Amino acid sequence: MSSLQVTPITGLPQVNGWAQVITHPSRALTCVLSVIGKNANSVGKTLAEQISHFKVINSAQLHNDLLDLLQSARREDCRLQLACILQSEDKNIIATHSGSVFLRRQGRVGEILSSQGNLKIIEGSKVSKDLFVLATEQSTIIFPELKILLQRDTESLVTQLVAELQNQENSSLSALAWIEDGLVEPKETINLTDQPKKLLKQLNPKLFSQTIQKIKLLRWPKNPLFLVKKSWRKIKNIITSGSKPRMGSLNQLSKRTNYNFWLGAGLIIVLLLSLILWKKHQINQEIQALQPKLGELEQQLESAQSIAENDPIMARNDAKEVIKGLEDLIAGNQDKPQALKRLKQNYQEAQDFVQSITSTQLAGPLDPFFDLRLTEADFVAQQIALNEDTLFTLDAAGQKIVTLDLDTKQTTQIPLENIGTARALAVSGETIYVLADGIYAYDLSGETRQETRLKEQGDSDRAGNLLGLFATYLYIINPEERNIYRYLKNTEGLSEPIGWLVDKQNLEFNSITDLAIDGDVWLTTKSGELLKYTQGRPQNFTVNDLSIAFDSELKIATHPDSEYLFVLERARQRLVVLSKDGSFFKEIISESLATVDTIAASLSENAVFAVSGSLVYKISF
């Protein structure tokens, strides 16, 4: 009967860096973990103990346990790099946070999950003879060609990686683990702090001997250090010979000694200069051979960096293409150490750039922008809307609107009298539209406020609960009538309602939680769906690259002239920024978002305003 075989490698620990491969007592979970920060060693051991008590049940439980682990690290002012795999009889659950997971299946190798600074989890089917490799982020930086190397057998590859880690100045955050089915019990961790005899015992003796023989054969003439040492011995003999007593006057002996000294010194200088020039020539030759493709990739990265501020999504996609191109160059130039060093530097620069423009930001508690209780002691907001410089807030009782000037923070109150209970509002310029017992408009452009009843209550709006506005059209979602009604604003008020939805199949109206309109209609649901409708018909829309998929109630905001959608998921305490093609851009996580009821996007402020009860938060981008 086969058992799970784990082959781990870890780097040398330092004061602020520590790494380990951890296997859960159940043997179902394997995790590579590295810790960076103060007291990394002791914190790492505590976190390893926490992992050993994980409830290895399913992906949801693993996600919760990993969130707790990250929280524990933050409390200690430490950051983590990790990758793990939870295996059951029929499936594999993969998770990464600043780490990567590779899979070799039926002779093919691919990176199936990777993340920088955020937590990702996926599930997949289990196939016999699969080989998984878990790696921390530093490991993939040190070994960018790892995906190519995984075509080789595990034992010879481990030998090479251990040797290369020994030559690294800092490998403290490096941890890798091979997970495969086998008849052998799990190996001990190959730790670079182990005694040499222990390391040699674990490696293949025959392969190790062959490696040593190759090194000896290559030592001359390719190793310039060997040439320097040999030349130095000859020069030393020359100098030493000058110090032996000879017949003649002391003056002649002194001259002879000085002559030999300066001759030896001159030879050393010439030799060193020759070595420097030869090395420089070698480097130039290696770089020159790569220059056409490397120069093209460097220009592409510079172009991406130049557009990052105006178009970060395109910049990220261009940078990812650069990373892929550099990976191909690294894989094809393993025999050129100087070129490889240059390629790895470019590779790290591209990765850092991608990380800088797409990330998860842990914001902590948000600072309130304004407290609406300064206007009224018991004020609680129900819904908000924005124009260029003013925030409009509808109270929970539906009896008044409070306006907040975003520049001066001056407020005014607009009582909603004799219109019933207001349920929703929308704003266009200086006009507020209110859904109550009918639809009303409040014109704020003059010295006095003008109230107009645009429409008496009817079937189209009686059960309406969400109000949207775009150009000259008003939209109302009516769950009882199972439709979205659209009205045209005109000089006489509003046109007759039109049932806007052409195809409403599979749309659960009672599940809709929010509405945003930018020409298309965006809907969110209680179960975490984000839906796009164009001209009354549903469109294919998928959220890409989000570390954890939406799965609970959402709120949405956008602006017709904005490139982004802003999506609030209270249950996960996050505000996610997406491009309108579904690409993930950024997410902000804060405990303050857990109680936010409504959001609105401001293009002029480049911010999202969110309201929790009476507190207004401003989240800038």
C-alpha positions in Angstrom: 0.0 0.0 0.0 1.4 3.4 -1.0 2.0 6.2 1.4 2.5 9.9 0.9 6.1 10.8 0.4 7.2 14.4 1.3 10.7 15.6 0.3 11.4 19.0 1.9 14.1 21.6 1.5 14.6 24.6 3.7 17.1 27.4 3.7 19.4 28.8 6.5 17.5 30.7 9.2 18.5 34.2 10.1 17.5 36.6 12.9 14.5 38.0 11.0 13.8 35.0 8.6 12.8 31.4 9.2 11.3 28.7 7.0 10.0 25.2 7.5 8.0 22.4 5.8 5.2 21.3 8.1 3.1 18.1 7.8 -0.1 17.9 9.7 -0.5 14.9 12.1 -3.2 13.5 9.9 -0.8 13.5 7.0 -3.5 15.0 4.8 -2.0 18.5 4.9 1.5 19.7 3.9 2.5 23.3 4.2 5.7 25.3 3.3 5.9 28.3 5.6 8.4 31.2 5.9 8.2 34.0 8.4 9.9 37.4 8.1 10.0 39.9 11.0 11.2 40.2 14.6 11.7 36.9 16.5 11.0 35.1 13.2 12.3 31.8 14.7 10.1 31.7 17.7 7.0 33.1 15.9 7.5 30.5 13.1 7.6 27.6 15.6 4.4 28.9 17.2 2.7 29.2 13.8 3.9 25.7 12.9 2.2 24.4 16.1 -1.0 26.3 15.1 -0.9 24.5 11.7 -0.7 21.2 13.3 -4.0 21.9 15.0 -5.8 22.9 11.8 -9.2 21.2 11.2 -8.5 19.4 7.9 -12.1 19.1 6.7 -12.7 21.1 3.6 -11.7 24.2 1.7 -13.9 26.5 3.7 -12.4 25.4 7.0 -8.8 25.6 5.5 -9.5 29.1 4.4 -10.7 30.1 7.9 -7.7 28.4 9.5 -5.3 30.2 7.1 -7.0 33.6 7.8 -6.4 32.9 11.5 -2.8 32.1 10.8 -2.2 35.3 8.9 -3.9 37.3 11.7 -1.6 35.6 14.3 1.4 36.6 12.2 0.2 40.2 11.9 -0.2 40.4 15.7 3.5 39.6 16.0 4.4 42.2 13.3 5.5 39.4 10.9 4.7 38.6 7.3 4.2 35.1 5.9 5.0 33.3 2.7 3.1 30.0 2.4 1.8 27.3 0.1 -0.1 24.2 1.2 -2.1 21.2 -0.1 -4.9 19.4 1.6 -5.5 15.9 0.1 -8.5 13.7 0.4 -9.5 10.5 -1.3 -10.9 12.2 -4.4 -9.7 15.8 -4.5 -6.8 18.2 -3.8 -7.3 21.6 -2.2 -4.5 24.1 -2.9 -3.8 27.4 -1.1 -1.1 30.0 -1.5 -0.2 33.4 0.2 3.0 34.8 -1.4 3.8 31.3 -2.7 3.4 28.9 -5.6 2.2 25.4 -6.3 3.4 23.4 -9.3 1.9 20.1 -10.6 3.6 17.4 -12.8 0.9 15.2 -14.2 1.5 12.7 -17.0 4.8 14.2 -18.0 3.5 17.8 -18.1 4.5 20.5 -15.6 2.6 23.7 -14.9 2.2 26.3 -12.2 -1.4 25.8 -11.0 -1.6 28.5 -8.4 0.5 31.5 -7.4 -0.1 34.7 -5.4 1.8 37.7 -4.1 0.6 39.1 -0.9 -2.9 37.7 -1.0 -4.6 34.4 -0.1 -5.9 32.1 -2.9 -7.6 28.7 -2.7 -8.6 26.3 -5.5 -9.9 22.7 -5.6 -9.1 20.1 -8.2 -9.5 16.4 -8.9 -7.0 13.8 -7.6 -5.1 11.7 -10.1 -2.7 8.9 -9.2 1.1 9.5 -9.7 0.6 13.3 -9.5 3.7 15.2 -8.2 3.0 18.5 -6.4 5.8 21.0 -5.5 5.0 23.7 -2.9 7.3 26.8 -2.8 7.5 30.0 -0.9 7.8 33.2 -2.9 11.6 33.5 -2.1 12.1 30.0 -3.5 10.5 30.9 -6.8 12.7 34.1 -7.0 15.9 32.1 -6.3 14.8 29.4 -8.8 12.7 31.1 -11.5 13.4 28.2 -13.8 11.8 25.7 -11.3 8.9 24.9 -13.6 11.5 23.7 -16.2 13.6 21.8 -13.7 10.6 19.8 -12.5 10.9 17.6 -15.6 13.8 15.9 -13.9 13.6 13.2 -11.3 13.2 14.4 -7.7 16.4 13.0 -6.2 18.9 14.6 -8.7 16.9 17.9 -8.6 17.0 18.1 -4.8 20.7 17.6 -4.9 21.1 20.6 -7.3 18.8 22.8 -5.3 20.4 22.2 -2.0 23.8 23.0 -3.5 22.5 26.2 -5.0 20.8 27.3 -1.8 24.1 26.8 0.0 25.6 29.5 -2.2 22.9 32.1 -1.5 23.7 34.9 0.8 20.1 34.8 2.2 17.9 31.7 1.9 16.1 32.1 5.2 12.6 32.4 3.5 13.1 29.5 1.1 11.1 26.3 1.7 10.1 23.7 -0.9 8.3 20.4 -0.7 7.7 17.6 -3.1 4.5 15.6 -2.5 4.0 12.4 -4.3 2.8 8.8 -3.8 5.5 6.3 -2.9 6.4 3.3 -0.9 8.9 5.2 1.2 8.2 7.0 4.5 8.5 10.8 4.4 12.1 12.0 4.4 13.7 14.2 7.0 13.9 17.8 6.1 17.1 18.6 4.2 18.1 21.6 6.2 21.2 23.5 5.3 22.2 23.7 9.0 22.6 19.9 9.1 26.0 18.3 9.4 27.7 17.5 6.1 27.7 13.7 6.8 23.9 13.8 7.3 23.4 15.7 4.0 25.6 13.3 2.0 23.8 10.4 3.5 20.5 11.6 2.2 21.8 12.4 -1.3 22.6 9.9 -4.0 26.2 8.9 -3.4 26.8 7.9 -7.1 25.4 11.2 -8.4 27.3 13.2 -5.8 30.6 11.5 -6.8 29.9 12.2 -10.5 29.2 15.9 -9.7 32.5 16.2 -7.9 34.4 14.7 -10.8 32.7 17.1 -13.2 33.8 20.0 -11.0 37.4 18.7 -11.1 37.4 18.4 -14.8 35.9 21.9 -15.3 38.3 23.5 -12.8 40.9 24.1 -15.4 40.8 26.3 -17.4 37.3 27.6 -17.0 37.7 28.6 -13.3 39.8 31.8 -13.3 40.3 31.7 -9.5 42.2 28.5 -10.0 44.4 30.2 -12.5 45.0 33.1 -10.1 46.0 30.7 -7.3 48.4 28.8 -9.4 50.0 32.0 -10.8 50.3 33.4 -7.3 52.3 30.3 -6.2 54.8 30.9 -9.0 55.1 34.6 -8.2 55.5 33.8 -4.5 58.4 31.5 -5.4 60.0 34.2 -7.4 59.8 36.7 -4.5 60.9 34.1 -2.0 63.9 33.1 -4.1 65.0 36.7 -4.0 65.3 36.6 -0.2 67.8 33.7 -0.1 71.3 34.8 0.8 73.8 35.1 -2.1 77.4 35.9 -2.4 78.1 39.6 -2.9 77.6 42.8 -1.2 74.6 43.7 0.9 73.8 46.5 -1.6 73.5 43.9 -4.5 71.3 41.7 -2.4 69.0 44.6 -1.6 68.7 45.5 -5.2 68.0 42.0 -6.2 65.3 41.7 -3.5 63.6 45.0 -4.7 63.8 43.9 -8.3 62.1 40.6 -7.5 59.5 42.3 -5.4 58.5 44.8 -8.0 58.6 42.2 -10.7 56.2 40.0 -8.7 53.9 42.9 -7.9 53.8 43.9 -11.6 53.0 40.4 -12.6 50.1 40.3 -10.1 48.7 43.7 -11.3 48.9 42.5 -15.0 47.3 39.2 -14.1 44.5 40.9 -12.2 43.8 43.4 -15.0 43.8 40.6 -17.5 41.3 38.6 -15.3 39.0 41.7 -15.0 39.1 42.4 -18.7 38.5 38.7 -19.5 35.6 38.5 -17.1 34.1 41.7 -18.5 34.5 40.4 -22.0 32.7 37.1 -21.0 29.8 39.0 -19.4 29.5 41.3 -22.4 29.4 38.2 -24.7 26.7 36.5 -22.7 24.5 39.7 -22.4 25.1 40.6 -26.1 23.7 37.2 -27.2 20.5 37.9 -25.3 20.2 41.6 -26.0 17.7 41.6 -28.9 15.0 39.8 -26.9 16.1 41.1 -23.5 16.1 44.7 -24.8 12.6 44.2 -26.2 11.3 42.9 -22.8 13.0 45.8 -20.9 11.3 48.3 -23.2 8.0 46.6 -22.7 8.4 46.8 -19.0 9.3 50.5 -19.2 6.2 51.1 -21.3 4.0 49.3 -18.7 5.5 51.4 -15.9 4.8 54.6 -17.8 1.1 53.8 -18.2 0.6 52.3 -14.7 -1.0 55.4 -13.2 -3.5 55.9 -16.1 -4.2 52.3 -17.0 -3.0 49.9 -14.3 -4.9 46.9 -15.7 -3.2 47.1 -19.1 0.1 47.8 -17.3 -0.3 44.7 -15.2 -1.1 42.5 -18.2 1.9 43.9 -20.2 4.2 43.2 -17.2 2.9 39.6 -16.9 3.9 39.1 -20.6 7.3 40.4 -19.7 7.6 37.9 -16.8 6.6 35.0 -19.1 9.3 36.1 -21.7 11.9 36.3 -18.9 11.0 32.9 -17.7 11.6 31.5 -21.2 15.0 33.2 -21.4 16.0 32.0 -17.9 15.1 28.4 -18.8 17.1 28.6 -22.0 20.3 30.1 -20.5 21.1 28.0 -17.5 24.7 27.6 -18.8 25.4 31.4 -18.7 25.8 32.5 -15.1 26.3 36.2 -15.8 23.4 36.4 -18.2 21.3 34.4 -15.7 22.1 36.9 -13.0 21.0 39.8 -15.2 17.8 38.0 -16.2 16.9 37.2 -12.6 17.3 40.9 -11.7 14.9 41.9 -14.5 12.6 39.1 -13.4 12.4 40.4 -9.8 11.9 44.0 -11.0 8.9 42.9 -13.1 7.4 40.9 -10.3 7.8 43.8 -7.8 6.1 46.1 -10.3 3.1 43.8 -10.8 2.8 43.5 -7.0 2.9 47.3 -6.6 -0.1 47.9 -8.8 -2.4 44.9 -8.0 -2.6 44.0 -4.4 -4.5 43.4 -1.2 -4.3 46.3 1.2 -4.9 45.7 4.9 -6.2 49.1 6.0 -7.0 48.5 9.6 -9.8 50.6 11.2 -10.9 53.4 8.8 -10.9 57.0 10.0 -14.4 58.6 9.7 -14.7 61.3 7.1 -17.8 62.7 8.9 -20.2 61.8 11.6 -23.8 62.5 10.6 -24.8 62.7 14.2 -23.4 66.2 14.2 -26.4 67.0 12.1 -28.9 65.0 14.2 -28.1 63.0 17.3 -29.9 59.8 16.3 -29.4 60.0 12.5 -28.9 56.6 10.8 -28.4 56.4 7.0 -30.3 54.1 4.7 -28.9 55.0 1.3 -26.5 57.5 -0.2 -25.9 59.2 -3.6 -23.3 61.6 -5.0 -22.9 64.4 -7.4 -19.6 66.2 -8.1 -19.2 67.8 -4.7 -22.1 66.8 -2.4 -23.1 63.6 -0.6 -26.8 63.0 -0.2 -27.9 60.7 2.6 -31.4 59.3 3.1 -32.3 58.5 6.7 -33.4 55.1 7.8 -37.0 56.3 8.5 -37.3 57.7 5.0 -38.4 61.1 6.3 -35.4 63.4 5.4 -32.3 63.8 3.4 -29.0 65.3 4.7 -26.6 66.9 2.3 -22.9 67.0 3.0 -20.6 69.4 1.1 -17.4 67.3 0.5 -15.1 70.3 0.6 -16.5 72.4 3.6 -18.3 69.5 5.4 -21.3 71.8 5.8 -24.6 70.0 6.0 -28.3 70.9 5.3 -31.5 69.0 5.9 -34.2 68.4 3.3 -37.5 67.2 5.0 -39.5 64.8 2.9 -43.1 65.9 3.7 -46.3 64.4 2.5 -44.7 61.9 0.2 -45.0 58.8 2.4 -41.9 56.8 3.3 -38.9 57.3 1.0 -37.3 54.0 0.0 -34.6 55.1 -2.5 -32.9 58.1 -4.0 -30.8 59.1 -7.0 -29.0 62.3 -8.0 -28.3 64.1 -11.2 -26.6 67.5 -11.0 -28.7 69.7 -8.7 -31.8 67.4 -8.8 -32.6 64.7 -6.3 -35.0 61.9 -7.3 -36.9 60.1 -4.6 -38.9 56.9 -4.7 -41.8 57.0 -2.1 -45.6 57.0 -2.7 -44.8 57.8 -6.3 -41.6 59.4 -7.8 -40.6 62.9 -6.7 -38.0 65.4 -7.8 -36.3 68.1 -5.7 -34.5 70.9 -7.6 -31.8 72.6 -5.6 -30.4 74.9 -8.3 -32.4 78.0 -7.2 -32.5 80.0 -4.0 -35.5 78.0 -2.9 -36.0 74.2 -3.2 -38.6 73.1 -5.7 -40.5 69.9 -5.1 -42.3 68.2 -8.0 -44.3 65.0 -8.2 -43.2 63.3 -11.3 -45.5 60.3 -11.1 -48.3 59.1 -8.9 -47.9 55.7 -7.4 -48.7 52.8 -9.7 -48.1 49.2 -10.4 -44.6 49.8 -11.8 -43.2 51.5 -8.7 -45.5 50.5 -5.8 -43.2 47.6 -4.8 -40.0 49.1 -6.1 -37.1 49.0 -3.8 -34.1 50.3 -5.8 -33.8 53.4 -7.9 -31.2 54.0 -10.6 -30.4 56.9 -12.9 -28.5 57.2 -16.3 -28.7 60.2 -18.6 -32.4 61.0 -19.1 -33.7 57.7 -17.8 -34.8 56.5 -14.4 -34.8 52.7 -13.5 -36.8 51.0 -10.8 -36.4 47.4 -9.7 -39.8 45.9 -8.8 -39.4 42.4 -7.3 -43.2 41.8 -7.2 -43.6 42.5 -10.9 -40.3 40.7 -11.6 -39.0 43.5 -13.9 -36.9 46.6 -14.2 -39.0 49.5 -15.3 -37.5 52.4 -17.2 -38.9 56.0 -17.4 -37.9 58.8 -19.7 -37.6 62.2 -18.1 -39.3 64.9 -20.1 -40.7 68.4 -19.7 -44.0 67.0 -18.5 -42.4 64.7 -15.9 -41.9 61.0 -16.7 -43.0 58.9 -19.7 -45.1 55.7 -19.2 -43.0 52.9 -17.7 -41.4 50.3 -20.0 -40.5 46.8 -18.9 -36.8 47.1 -19.6 -35.8 43.4 -19.2 -36.0 41.4 -22.4 -34.6 38.2 -20.9 -35.1 37.7 -17.1 -34.8 33.9 -17.0 -33.0 32.6 -13.9 -33.0 36.1 -12.3 -34.0 35.9 -8.6 -35.5 39.3 -8.0 -35.8 38.8 -4.2 -32.1 38.1 -4.1 -31.0 41.4 -5.7 -29.2 43.7 -3.2 -28.0 46.6 -5.2 -28.1 48.4 -8.6 -25.6 50.5 -10.5 -26.0 51.9 -14.0 -23.3 53.3 -16.4 -25.1 52.5 -19.7 -25.1 48.8 -18.7 -27.1 47.7 -15.7 -25.1 46.0 -12.9 -26.9 43.9 -10.3 -25.6 42.2 -7.1 -27.2 39.5 -5.1 -27.3 38.0 -1.6 -25.2 35.0 -2.8 -22.3 37.0 -4.2 -23.3 37.2 -7.8 -22.3 40.2 -10.0 -24.6 40.4 -13.0 -24.3 42.6 -16.1 -27.3 43.4 -18.4 -27.1 45.3 -21.7 -30.3 46.4 -23.5 -32.3 44.2 -21.2 -30.3 41.0 -21.9 -27.8 39.2 -19.6 -24.2 39.4 -20.6 -21.3 37.0 -20.0 -19.3 38.5 -17.1 -16.6 36.8 -15.0 -14.5 38.1 -12.2 -10.8 37.2 -12.9 -7.8 36.8 -10.6 -9.8 37.4 -7.3 -8.0 35.5 -4.6 -11.3 34.5 -2.8 -14.5 34.4 -4.9 -17.5 36.4 -3.8 -20.0 34.2 -1.9 -22.1 36.6 0.2 -24.2 39.7 0.0 -22.7 42.4 -2.3 -23.2 46.2 -2.8 -22.0 48.0 -5.9 -21.1 51.5 -7.1 -19.6 52.9 -10.2 -19.6 56.1 -12.3 -20.4 56.3 -16.1 -17.0 57.8 -16.8 -15.0 55.5 -14.5 -13.1 52.4 -15.7 -13.9 50.6 -12.4 -16.6 48.8 -10.5 -16.4 49.1 -6.7 -17.9 46.0 -4.9 -18.5 45.8 -1.2 -18.6 42.4 0.5 -19.4 43.0 4.2 -19.0 39.4 5.3 -15.4 39.5 4.2 -14.8 43.1 5.3 -13.5 44.1 1.9 -14.0 46.6 -0.9 -12.9 45.1 -4.2 -12.0 47.2 -7.2 -12.5 45.6 -10.6 -12.1 46.8 -14.2 -15.3 46.6 -16.2 -14.0 43.6 -18.1 -13.9 41.7 -14.8 -10.1 42.0 -14.1 -9.2 42.2 -10.5 -7.3 45.5 -9.6 -7.2 45.9 -5.9 -9.0 45.1 -2.6 -9.0 46.9 0.7 -9.7 44.9 3.8 -10.9 46.7 7.0 -12.9 45.7 10.0 -14.8 49.0 9.5 -16.4 47.6 6.3 -18.2 44.9 8.2 -21.1 47.2 9.1 -21.2 49.4 6.0 -24.7 49.5 4.5 -24.3 51.6 1.3 -21.5 52.9 -1.0 -21.2 55.5 -3.8 -18.3 56.3 -6.2 -17.0 59.8 -6.8 -15.0 60.4 -10.0 -13.9 63.9 -9.0 -12.6 62.7 -5.6 -11.2 59.5 -7.0 -12.7 57.8 -4.0 -15.6 55.6 -2.7 -17.8 57.0 0.1 -19.2 54.4 2.4 -21.7 54.8 5.3 -22.1 52.7 8.4 -25.0 53.9 10.5 -24.1 57.5 11.0 -20.3 57.3 10.1 -19.2 58.4 6.6 -15.9 56.9 5.4 -13.8 58.1 2.4 -11.7 55.4 0.7 -9.3 57.0 -1.8 -7.6 55.3 -4.7 
